[in-house]
Amino acid sequence: MIDYLKGKLVIKDPTYVVIDINGIGYHVKISLNTFSQIKDEEQVMLLTHLHIKEDAHTLFGFKEELEKRLFLLLISISGVGPNTGLMILSSLSVQELQNAIIGDDHKTIQRVKGVGLKTAQRIVLELKDKIKKEGMSDGIPTTSGFLHQNKQIKEEALQALITLGFTKAAAEKNIDAILKKSGVEISLEELIKASLRST
C-alpha cells in the first residue's frame, strides 16, 4: 500500500491536492485541517490511505499522524465512509472531535453535514474507549492564520462546498451568512468550517 507521498504541490485546493512525484501527478483528497497546514508549502509529505472500491481507487492524505489515525477509526464504523470521515475532519478540528467523543457529545458530531443522530451516537460509543486507550488526546497542534476577506476567498470557499456536496445556492447562502457575522477578516478554512456547521 501507499503509506505516504513526498513531492511538489502542483494544485492546492481546500478539498484536494495534486502532488507531482517524478512527473506523475497524484490526486489526493484532504481535510481542511490538512489544507490549513500545507497551504503555504511547495514541497510536501502527506501520510496517505488508499481506499479501494470496485469502481475507484481514492487516495486520502493527512499532514499529521493523529488525523490519519482518527480517519481510520472513523471509517471502521458501520455507516461512515471515507468521504463522511473527511467531512467530519473538515468540520471539526482533531481536538474538537476527540473532545466530543470523550465527552459523549454526539450533538457536536451530528452538526456535520451528512451525519445523523444514530451515526453520531455510534461514533461516540465505538471510539470513546479506543481514543482513551491510545492516549490520542495528547499533544494536538493548533493552527491559525487570517486572510483578508475578498472575492477570491469567497470563490474558493464556494468551490470547496460544492465539491463537498452542497448545491451552489445553499453554499452561497451559508457563505454570505457567515461573512455577515464574521466581520472584516476570516481565513478560508474558518469560512468553510463555519459554513459546514451552519447547515
FIVO-192253 format. One record per atom (N, C-alpha, C): residue in one letter; z, y, x. Coordinates in steps of 0.1 Angstrom, whole numbers, plus 2048, in hexadecimal, padded with zeros to 3 digits. Each point is the difference from the previous one (the first is absolute). Example, Ala and Ser with C-alpha at 12.3 -4.5 7.8 and 13.67 -1.06 7.14 Angstrom:
residues 2
a84E7C7884a80080C7F7a80080C809s7F980B7FCs80080B809s80880B7F8
This chain:
residues 199
m8007F4808m80080C7F8m80080D809i7FC80B7FAi80080D807i80E8067FFd80880180Bd80D8057FFd80180F802y7F7805808y7FF80F801y7F2804804l7FD80D7FEl7F4806805l80380C808k7F980280Ck80380B808k7F2806804g7FE80D7FCg7F3806803g7FF80E7FBk7F48057FFk7FE80E7FDk7FF8027F1l80780A7FBl7FF8037F1l7F48087FEv7F77FA7F8v7F38067FDv8018077F3i8067FA7F6i8028067F3i80F7FF7FCk80680C7FCk80E8007FBk8008057F2d8057F87F7d8018047F2d80F7FC7FCp8068077F6p80D7FC7FCp8027F17FBt7F47FA7FDt8017F27FBt7FA7F5809y7F880580Ay7FA7F680Ay7FC80780Dv7FE7F880Av7FB80580Dv7F57F7804v7F7805809v7F67F7807v80380180Ei8037F5807i80380080Ei7F57F9808d7FB808809d7F57FB809d8067F880Ci7FC7F4801i8047F780Bi7F47FA806n7FC80580Cn7F47FB807n7F48007F7g7FE80B7F9g7F48027F8g8007F97F2i80B7FA7FCi8027FA7F3i80A8087F8g7FC8047F4g8098087F8g8087F87F6y80D800801y8087F87F7y8068097F5h7FD7FD7F4h8058077F4h80E7FB7FDv80A808801v80E7FC7FEv8078097F5k8057F97F5k8078077F6k80E804805i80580C7FDi80D804805i8088077F5s80D801802s8088087F7s80180F804l8058087F8l80280E803l80A80180Bn80A7F7801n80A80180Bn7F97FE80Dt7F77F6801t7F97FE80Dt7F680C802f7FA8057F6f7F780C802f80780B806s80C8037FBs80780C805s8047FF80Eq8017F3805q8047FE80Eq7F480080Ai7F47FE7FAi7F47FE809i7F680B7FEk8028097F7k7F680A7FCk7FB80980Cd80980280Ad7FC80980Bd7FC7F880Ce7FF7F37FFe7FC7F780Ce7F17FE800e7FB7FE80Ce7F27FC802e7FF7F1804q80A7FC808q8017F1803q80C7FB7F9v7FF7F47FBv80B7FB7F7v8017F1802m80C7FB7FEm8037F27FFm8077FD7F3l7FA7F87F8l8067FD7F3l8037F17FFl80B7FD7FBl8047F27FDl7F87FC7F3t7FB7F4800t7F77FD7F4t8047F37F9h7FC8007F4h8007F37F8h7F37FE7F9l7FA7F4802l7F37FD7FBl8027F87F3h7FC8067F5h8027FA7F3h7F37FA7FCi8007F37FDi7F47F87FEi7FF7FC7F1k7F58047F9k7FE7FB7F3k7F27FA800e7FC7F97F5e7F37FA800e7F580A802d80180C7FAd7F580A800d80280B80Aa80C800808a80280B809a80A7FC80Bh7FE80580Ch80980080Bh80480F802t80D8037FEt80480E801t80B80180Al7FE80A809l80A80380Al80A80B7FCf80D7FE801f80A80B7FDf80780380Dg80280D803g80580580Cg80D8087FFf8097FE80Af80D807800f80380580Dk80580C801k80580680Dk80D7FA804e8097FD7F7e80D7FB804e8017F17FBe8077F9809e8037F27FDe8087FE7F3l8098097FDl8097FF7F4l7F88027F4e7F6808800e7F78027F4e7F87F37FDk7FB7FB80Bk7F97F37FFk8087F57FAr80D7FF805r8097F67FBr8038027F1l80280C7FCl8028037F2l7F47FD7F7f7F4803805f7F47FD7F9f7FF7F17FEl8027F880Al7FF7F17FFl80B7FB7F7l80C8067FFl80A7FC7F7l7FB8037F1l7FB80C7FFl7FB8047F2l7F57F67FBi7F67FD808i7F57F87FBi8047F17FFs80C7FD805s8057F27FEs8057FE7F2i80280B7F8i8058007F3i7F57FE7F6s8027F77F6s7F67FD7F6s7FE80D7F8g7F38037FFg7FC80C7F8g7FE80C809v8037FF80Dv7FE80C809v7F57FC809g7F48067FEg7F57FE809g80080A80Cp7F77FE809p80080A80Cp7FE80E7FCn7F78037F6n7FD80D7FCn80D8077FAt8077F87F8t80C8057FAt80B80280Bg8017F7809g80980280Bg7FD80C808l7F3803802l7FD80C807l80380D7F8m7FE7FF7F3m80380B7F7m80F803800i8087F6801i80F802800i80380780Dl7FA7FB80Bl80380680Dl7FA80E802s7F78047F7s7FA80D800s80980A7F8s8067FA7F6s8088087F6s80E803805l8057F6808l80E801805l8007FE80Fs809807806s8017FE80Fs8077F2802v7FF7FB80Cv8077F3803v80F8017FDq80680B803q80E8027FEq8038017F1e7F88077F8e8028017F2e7FE7F27F9l7F67F9804l7FE7F27FAl80C7F7803q80580080Dq80B7F8803q80D8047F9n80280D7FFn80C8057F8n7FF7FC7F2a7F48007FAa7FE7FC7F2a8037F17FEi7FB7F8809i8027F27FFi80F7FC802i80680680Ai80E7FC803i8098067F5g7FD80B7FBg8088077F5g7FD7FC7F2d7F87F57FEd7FD7FB7F3d7F980A7F7d7F8809807d7FA80B7F9d7F17FD7FDh7FF7F87F6h7F27FC7FCh7F880B7FAk80780A7FAk7F980B7F9k7F880880At80580280Dt7F880780At7F37F9803i8017F3801i7F47F7803i7F78007F4q8068007F5q7F78007F3q7F880D7FFr80480B806r7F880C7FFr7F37FF807v7FE7F7808v7F47FE808v7F57FB7F6k7F4806801k7F57FD7F7k7FD7F1801g7FF7F97F5g7FC7F2800g80C7F6801v80C806801v80C7F7801v8088017F3g8017F57F9g8077FF7F4g80F7FD802l8078007F5l80F7FD801l8037F3806k7F97F57FBk8037F3805k7FD7FE80Et7F4806805t7FD7FF80Et80A807809a80480C7FBa80A808808a80D7F8801q8047FA7F5q80D7F8800q7FE7F4809r7F57FA800r7FD7F4809r80180480Ei7FA80C804i80080580Ei80F801804v8088077F8v80E802804v8077F3801l7FE7F77F6l8077F3800l7FD7F780Ce7F37FF803e7FB7F780Ae80280680Fl80080D801l80080680El80D805804k80A8027F7k80C806804k8077F880Bd8027F47FFd8077F880Ad7F87FF80Dk7F37FF7FEk7F77FE80Ck80180D809i80080C7FAi80180C807i80E802807k80A7FC7F8k80E801806k8017F680Ck7FB7F47FEk8017F580Ak7F980480De7F48067FEe7F880380Ce80480D807g80A8077F9g80480D806g7F580A801m7F78007F6m7F4808801m80380F7FDs80C8037FCs80280F7FDs80580880Cd8007FA80Cd80480780Cd7F4807806g80380C805g7F6808808g7F38037FAi8008077F4i7F48037FAi7FB80E804p7F3801805p7FC80D804p7FC8097F4t80280D802t7FC8097F5t7F5809806t7F68047F7t7F6809805t7FE80B7F6s7FD80B805s7FE80C7F7s7F6809807g7FA8087F8g7F6809806g7F88077F5f80080D800f7FA8067F4f7F3807804l7F67FF7F8l7F3806802l7FF80B7F5h7F980B804h7FE80A7F6h7F77FB7F5q8058047F4q7F97FB7F4q7F28077FFn7F67F77FFn7F28067FFn7F87F67F8k7F38047FFk7F77F87F7k7FE7F2807q8007FF80Dq7FD7F4807q80B7F57FDi80D805800i80B7F77FDi7FE7FA7F1k7FD8097F7k7FF7FD7F2k7F47F57FFe7F5803807e7F57F67FFe8037F3806e80780080Be8047F3807e80A7F87F7a8098087FAa80A7F97F7a7F97FA7F4l7F78077FBl7F87FC7F4l7F97F3803q7F980080Cq7F87F4804q8097F4802a80C802806a80A7F6802a8057FA7F3l8038087F7l8057FB7F3l7F57F87F8i7F4805801i7F57F97FAi7FE7F2806t80180080Et7FF7F3807t80B7F77FCl80C8057FDl80C7F87FCl7FF7FC7F1g7F68047F9g7FE7FB7F2g80280A7F5f80280D803f80180A7F6f7F28047FBt7FF8057F4t7F48077FBt80180E806k7F4806802k7FF80D806k80880A7F8a7FF7FF7F2a80780A7F8a80F7FF801a8057F3801a80F7FE801a80580580Ea7F87FD80Aa80380480Ea80180F801e7F68077FAe80080F801e80C8067F9k8037FA7F4k80B8057F8k80D7FF808n8027F4806n80C7FE808n80180980Ci7F5802807i80080980Ci80380E7FCd7F98057F6d80380E7FCd80E8027FCa8067F67F9a80E8017FCa80980180Ci7FE7F880Ai8087FF80Ci7FF80D808l7F3805801l7FE80D807l80780C7FAk8018007F3k80780B7F9k80E800803k8067F3801k80F7FF802k80380280Fs7F77FC809s80480080Es80080D807g7F980A7FBg7FF80D807g7F580080Av80280880Bv7F5803809v7FC7F4809e8097F9805e7FD7F680Ae8047F27FCi7F77F7802i8037F27FEi7F67F7809s8057F5805s7F87F8808s7F77F77F7l7F57FB806l7F77F77F8l8087F47FBe8087FA809e8077F47FDe80A8037F4e80780B801e80A8037F6e7F98037F2l7F5806801l7F88037F4l7FC7F37F9i7FB7F6808i7FC7F37FAi80C7F87FBk80A800808k80C7F97FCk8068057F2a80180E800a8058067F4a7F77FD7F4s7F3800802s7F67FD7F5s8017F27FCl8037F6809l8027F27FCl80C7FF7F8r80A807803r80D7FF7F8r8008077F3s7F78097FEs8008087F3s7F87F97F5t7FB7F4802t7F97F97F6t8097FA7F5
